[in-house]
């Protein structure tokens, strides 16, 4: 059972890596770029193109890039 879950997680990670657009280093991304990426992420999740766990992980990465 754990092997199946691990394989599923690995496939998701591969899919994310293949689908992810090239990202500039964190220090070079403007706040507008981060917010646009966040909006696109929400749209992709809403369209059913990614699962909740993937969405949450990507969202956390983007939110960490925002300068508050």
ROLODREN-904165 format. One record per residue: chain; residue number from 0; x, y, z of N, C-alpha, C in turn. Coordinates in steps of 0.1 Angstrom, whole numbers, plus 5000, padded with zeros to 4 digits. Example, Ala and Ser with C-alpha at 12.3 -4.5 7.8 and 13.67 -1.06 7.14 Angstrom:
! residues 2
- chain,resi,nX,nY,nZ,caX,caY,caZ,cX,cY,cZ
- A,0,5132,4943,5078,5123,4955,5078,5132,4967,5078 .
- A,1,5128,4978,5071,5137,4989,5071,5129,5000,5079 .
This chain:
! residues 68
- chain,resi,nX,nY,nZ,caX,caY,caZ,cX,cY,cZ
- A,0,5008,4988,5000,5000,5000,5000,5009,5013,5000 .
- A,1,5019,5013,5008,5028,5024,5009,5036,5026,4996 .
- A,2,5039,5015,4989,5046,5016,4977,5037,5022,4966 .
- A,3,5025,5019,4966,5015,5025,4956,5014,5040,4959 .
- A,4,5013,5044,4971,5012,5058,4975,5025,5065,4971 .
- A,5,5037,5059,4973,5049,5065,4969,5050,5067,4954 .
- A,6,5046,5057,4947,5046,5058,4932,5037,5069,4927 .
- A,7,5025,5070,4934,5016,5081,4930,5022,5095,4933 .
- A,8,5028,5096,4944,5034,5109,4947,5046,5112,4937 .
- A,9,5053,5102,4934,5064,5104,4924,5059,5109,4911 .
- A,10,5048,5102,4906,5042,5106,4893,5037,5120,4894 .
- A,11,5031,5124,4905,5026,5138,4907,5037,5148,4906 .
- A,12,5048,5145,4912,5060,5154,4912,5065,5155,4898 .
- A,13,5066,5144,4891,5070,5145,4877,5061,5153,4869 .
- A,14,5048,5152,4870,5038,5159,4863,5040,5174,4866 .
- A,15,5042,5177,4879,5043,5191,4882,5056,5197,4876 .
- A,16,5067,5190,4876,5079,5194,4870,5078,5196,4855 .
- A,17,5071,5188,4849,5069,5189,4834,5059,5200,4831 .
- A,18,5049,5202,4839,5039,5213,4836,5043,5227,4841 .
- A,19,5053,5227,4850,5056,5240,4856,5064,5249,4846 .
- A,20,5060,5261,4845,5067,5270,4836,5080,5273,4842 .
- A,21,5090,5277,4834,5103,5281,4839,5101,5293,4848 .
- A,22,5107,5292,4859,5106,5303,4869,5119,5310,4871 .
- A,23,5119,5323,4872,5130,5331,4875,5134,5329,4889 .
- A,24,5147,5331,4893,5150,5330,4907,5142,5339,4915 .
- A,25,5140,5335,4928,5131,5342,4937,5134,5357,4938 .
- A,26,5146,5360,4939,5150,5374,4940,5147,5383,4928 .
- A,27,5146,5377,4917,5143,5385,4905,5129,5386,4901 .
- A,28,5120,5379,4908,5105,5379,4905,5099,5391,4911 .
- A,29,5092,5399,4903,5085,5410,4909,5072,5405,4916 .
- A,30,5067,5414,4925,5055,5410,4932,5044,5408,4923 .
- A,31,5043,5415,4912,5032,5414,4902,5033,5400,4895 .
- A,32,5046,5395,4893,5048,5382,4887,5043,5371,4896 .
- A,33,5046,5373,4909,5042,5363,4919,5027,5362,4920 .
- A,34,5021,5374,4920,5006,5374,4921,5000,5369,4909 .
- A,35,5006,5371,4897,5000,5365,4885,5001,5350,4885 .
- A,36,5013,5345,4890,5015,5331,4891,5005,5325,4901 .
- A,37,5002,5332,4911,4993,5327,4921,4979,5326,4915 .
- A,38,4975,5336,4908,4962,5336,4901,4961,5325,4891 .
- A,39,4972,5322,4883,4972,5311,4874,4971,5298,4881 .
- A,40,4977,5297,4893,4976,5285,4901,4962,5282,4905 .
- A,41,4956,5293,4910,4942,5291,4915,4933,5287,4903 .
- A,42,4935,5292,4891,4927,5289,4880,4930,5274,4876 .
- A,43,4942,5270,4876,4945,5256,4872,4938,5246,4882 .
- A,44,4939,5250,4895,4932,5241,4905,4917,5241,4903 .
- A,45,4912,5253,4900,4897,5254,4898,4893,5246,4886 .
- A,46,4901,5245,4876,4898,5238,4863,4900,5223,4865 .
- A,47,4905,5219,4876,4907,5204,4879,4920,5199,4873 .
- A,48,4930,5208,4870,4942,5204,4864,4953,5200,4874 .
- A,49,4950,5202,4887,4959,5197,4897,4951,5193,4910 .
- A,50,4957,5185,4917,4950,5180,4929,4953,5190,4941 .
- A,51,4945,5189,4951,4946,5198,4962,4960,5199,4969 .
- A,52,4966,5187,4971,4979,5187,4977,4990,5194,4969 .
- A,53,4989,5192,4955,4998,5199,4946,4996,5214,4947 .
- A,54,4983,5218,4947,4979,5232,4947,4985,5238,4960 .
- A,55,4983,5232,4971,4987,5238,4984,5002,5239,4985 .
- A,56,5009,5230,4980,5024,5230,4980,5029,5242,4971 .
- A,57,5023,5243,4959,5027,5254,4950,5023,5267,4955 .
- A,58,5012,5268,4961,5007,5281,4967,5016,5285,4978 .
- A,59,5020,5276,4987,5029,5279,4998,5043,5284,4992 .
- A,60,5048,5278,4981,5060,5283,4975,5058,5298,4970 .
- A,61,5047,5300,4964,5045,5314,4959,5043,5324,4970 .
- A,62,5035,5320,4980,5033,5329,4991,5046,5333,4998 .
- A,63,5055,5323,4999,5068,5325,5005,5076,5336,4997 .
- A,64,5073,5337,4984,5081,5347,4976,5075,5361,4977 .
- A,65,5063,5363,4983,5058,5376,4984,5065,5384,4995 .
- A,66,5068,5396,4993,5074,5405,5002,5064,5412,5010 .
- A,67,5062,5408,5022,5051,5414,5031,5057,5425,5039 .
